[in-house]
Amino acid sequence: MLARATARAAARAARAAPRRSVNLSALEAKVTSDEGKQELNRLKMALNEAELLKQKYSSAPAAIDFAAYKGKVDASLLALVEPRPLAEKEFKGVQYPPFAELDEAKAEYDAMFAEAQQKIAESKTRIDELTKQMNVMVAKKVGHATTVDDVYEAYPDIEKEVDDEIDKHEWAKDAV
């Protein structure tokens, strides 16, 4: 009973949902942070689960073939029951409710995709910022080999600030 409802809901969701394409290997190559890797693993698990659900519920289950079952049972036994077995009567009137769990799962996966896209955009922005910062540092020669004269040359305003700070510092307090 639940399988048929699930199949209907899965088919409905498959028709309504736009197709998504995610290049996981490209994402794995770009993600470096532990949090990003954790989210990527979560996304891969969700994609695998969605694929398994899609395969399992891509079509409605086969209807029960009561004639085939009757052929397997001795005719004398069937004569003892009413002309149309109760199970067959009940099965014909079964209505399957919609499978809300699949809709909830789809909503969860949609939220995960949105979150992943947001994190990818944030990562790209952060990478761009770090690249700009690195380029500025390289252009200004700021690093472990930078001398005081290099800093004064790159930042002419800082020499006066450093001299003022040295002049204002109370050196006697450091000597104690």
C-alpha positions in Angstrom: 0.0 0.0 0.0 2.7 2.4 0.9 4.8 1.4 -2.1 2.2 2.5 -4.5 1.7 5.8 -2.8 5.4 6.3 -2.8 5.7 5.5 -6.4 3.0 8.0 -7.3 4.6 10.7 -5.2 8.0 10.0 -6.7 6.6 10.1 -10.3 4.8 13.4 -9.5 8.0 14.9 -8.0 10.1 13.7 -10.9 7.8 15.4 -13.4 7.6 18.6 -11.4 11.3 18.9 -10.4 13.7 20.5 -12.8 16.8 18.4 -13.7 19.9 19.3 -11.8 23.4 18.5 -12.8 26.2 18.6 -10.3 29.8 17.9 -11.1 31.0 16.4 -7.9 34.6 15.9 -8.9 34.9 19.6 -9.8 33.4 20.5 -6.5 35.8 18.2 -4.6 38.8 19.8 -6.4 37.7 23.3 -5.3 36.6 22.6 -1.7 39.5 22.8 0.8 38.0 23.6 4.1 36.8 20.9 6.5 33.4 22.4 6.7 33.1 22.5 2.9 34.2 18.9 2.7 31.7 17.9 5.3 28.9 19.7 3.4 30.0 18.1 0.1 29.9 14.6 1.7 26.4 15.4 3.0 25.4 16.5 -0.5 26.8 13.3 -2.1 24.9 11.2 0.4 21.7 13.1 -0.4 22.2 12.7 -4.1 22.8 8.9 -3.7 19.7 8.6 -1.5 17.7 10.5 -4.1 19.0 8.3 -6.9 18.1 5.2 -5.0 14.6 6.5 -4.2 14.2 7.4 -7.9 15.2 4.0 -9.0 13.0 2.2 -6.5 9.9 4.3 -7.0 10.2 5.3 -10.7 7.2 3.3 -11.6 4.1 1.9 -9.8 4.4 -1.6 -8.5 2.7 -4.3 -10.6 -0.9 -5.0 -9.7 -1.7 -8.2 -7.9 -2.6 -10.9 -10.4 -5.3 -12.8 -8.6 -5.8 -15.1 -11.5 -2.2 -16.3 -11.3 -2.6 -16.9 -7.6 -5.9 -18.9 -8.2 -3.9 -21.1 -10.6 -1.5 -22.0 -7.8 -4.2 -23.0 -5.3 -6.2 -26.2 -5.5 -9.6 -25.6 -7.1 -11.4 -27.6 -4.3 -10.1 -25.1 -1.8 -11.3 -22.2 -3.8 -14.7 -23.7 -4.0 -14.9 -23.6 -0.2 -14.6 -19.8 -0.1 -17.1 -17.4 -1.6 -17.0 -16.9 -5.4 -14.9 -13.8 -5.2 -12.3 -13.9 -2.3 -12.5 -11.2 0.3 -8.9 -10.1 -0.3 -9.6 -9.5 -4.0 -12.7 -7.4 -3.1 -10.8 -5.3 -0.6 -7.8 -4.8 -2.9 -10.0 -3.4 -5.6 -11.3 -0.7 -3.3 -7.9 0.5 -1.9 -7.1 4.1 -2.4 -3.5 5.1 -1.6 -2.9 8.4 0.2 -0.2 10.7 -1.1 3.3 10.0 0.3 4.2 13.1 2.2 7.6 11.8 3.2 8.9 12.0 -0.3 7.7 15.6 -0.6 9.5 16.4 2.7 12.7 14.7 1.4 12.5 16.7 -1.8 12.1 19.9 0.2 15.1 18.9 2.3 17.2 18.2 -0.8 16.2 21.5 -2.3 17.3 23.3 0.8 20.6 21.4 0.8 21.1 22.4 -2.9 20.4 26.0 -2.1 22.7 26.0 0.9 25.5 24.3 -1.2 25.1 26.9 -3.9 25.3 29.7 -1.3 28.4 28.2 0.2 30.0 27.8 -3.2 29.3 31.5 -4.0 30.8 32.5 -0.6 33.8 30.3 -1.3 34.3 31.9 -4.7 34.0 35.4 -3.1 36.5 34.5 -0.3 39.0 33.0 -2.9 38.8 36.2 -4.9 39.4 38.3 -1.8 42.4 36.2 -0.8 43.8 36.3 -4.4 43.5 40.2 -4.4 45.1 40.3 -0.9 48.0 38.1 -2.1 48.5 40.1 -5.2 48.7 43.3 -3.1 51.2 41.7 -0.8 53.3 40.5 -3.7 53.1 43.9 -5.4 54.0 45.8 -2.1 56.7 43.2 -1.2 55.1 42.4 2.1 56.4 39.1 3.5 59.0 37.5 5.7 61.9 38.9 3.6 60.5 42.5 3.7 62.8 45.1 5.2 61.9 48.2 7.1 63.1 50.3 4.1 60.8 48.3 1.8 57.8 49.0 4.1 58.7 52.7 4.2 59.0 52.8 0.4 55.7 51.0 -0.1 53.9 53.0 2.6 55.4 56.5 2.8 52.9 57.6 5.5 53.8 54.9 8.0 57.4 56.2 8.6 56.1 59.3 10.4 53.6 57.1 12.5 56.4 54.7 13.5 58.7 57.6 14.5 55.9 59.3 16.5 55.1 56.0 18.2 58.8 55.5 19.1 59.0 59.1 20.5 55.8 58.7 22.6 56.7 55.3 24.0 57.8 55.4 27.6 61.0 53.3 27.5 61.7 53.6 31.2 58.7 51.4 32.0 60.1 48.6 29.7 63.5 48.6 31.5 62.0 47.7 34.8 
